[in-house]
């Protein structure tokens, strides 16, 4: 229990937490319900682009994509963050998804049914594409 023991204490707490029956049940339920199965990110194929109307009292169209996750084939809806970012994403592109960060893995604000955001397209970060630092790779031989 020394001055620099915090890291090992945190690691031990994470390990021993799994000995609790309640914690084990809670985590198994989370993995069963979560399309990404507990992973922080997931790859998917874009099925279609769509606009989602916001919940009251906000008005506007949220740019989103319908994505089929590669590892289990579950389709989810993901928002495309950033102005003009929708033009960098086409159908059948491979995108990287991340959780939006809502409470208990839920939606945020006026976006109903949207729990994920797109962070990369065909292996290139969306932020890099928006800044113009990188170009999206061209398909073809």
Residue pairs with C-beta under 8 A, 6 or more apart in sequence:
17 23
18 24
18 27
27 38
30 38
30 105
31 37
31 38
34 105
35 42
35 69
35 72
35 74
35 76
36 42
36 69
36 97
36 99
37 71
37 72
40 98
40 99
41 96
41 97
41 98
41 119
42 69
42 70
42 71
42 96
42 97
43 69
43 70
43 71
43 94
43 95
43 96
43 97
44 67
44 68
44 69
44 70
44 76
44 78
44 94
44 95
44 96
44 97
45 67
45 68
45 70
45 92
45 93
45 94
45 95
46 65
46 66
46 67
46 89
46 90
46 91
46 92
46 93
46 94
46 95
47 65
47 66
47 67
47 68
47 75
47 91
48 65
48 66
48 91
49 63
49 64
49 65
49 66
49 86
49 89
49 91
50 64
50 65
50 66
50 77
51 61
51 62
51 63
51 64
52 61
52 62
52 64
52 77
52 111
52 112
52 113
52 114
53 59
53 60
53 61
53 62
54 60
54 61
54 62
54 110
54 111
55 110
55 111
55 112
56 110
58 109
58 110
62 79
62 111
62 114
63 79
63 80
63 85
63 86
64 77
64 78
64 79
64 80
64 114
65 77
65 78
65 80
65 89
65 95
65 118
66 75
66 76
66 77
67 75
67 76
67 77
67 78
67 95
67 97
67 116
67 118
68 74
68 75
69 75
69 76
69 97
70 94
76 97
76 115
76 116
77 113
77 114
77 115
77 116
78 95
78 97
78 114
78 116
78 117
78 118
79 100
79 111
79 114
79 116
79 117
79 118
80 86
80 89
80 117
80 118
80 126
81 117
81 118
81 126
82 126
82 127
82 130
83 130
84 130
85 118
85 126
85 129
85 130
88 121
88 126
88 129
88 130
88 136
89 95
89 118
89 121
93 121
93 122
94 121
94 122
94 123
95 118
95 120
95 121
95 122
96 118
96 119
96 120
96 121
97 116
97 117
97 118
97 119
98 116
98 117
98 119
99 105
99 115
99 116
99 117
100 107
100 108
100 111
100 114
100 115
100 116
100 117
101 108
102 108
102 115
105 115
106 115
107 113
107 114
107 115
108 114
118 126
119 125
119 126
120 126
121 129
121 136
122 136
122 137
123 137
124 134
124 135
124 136
124 137
125 134
128 134
129 135
129 136
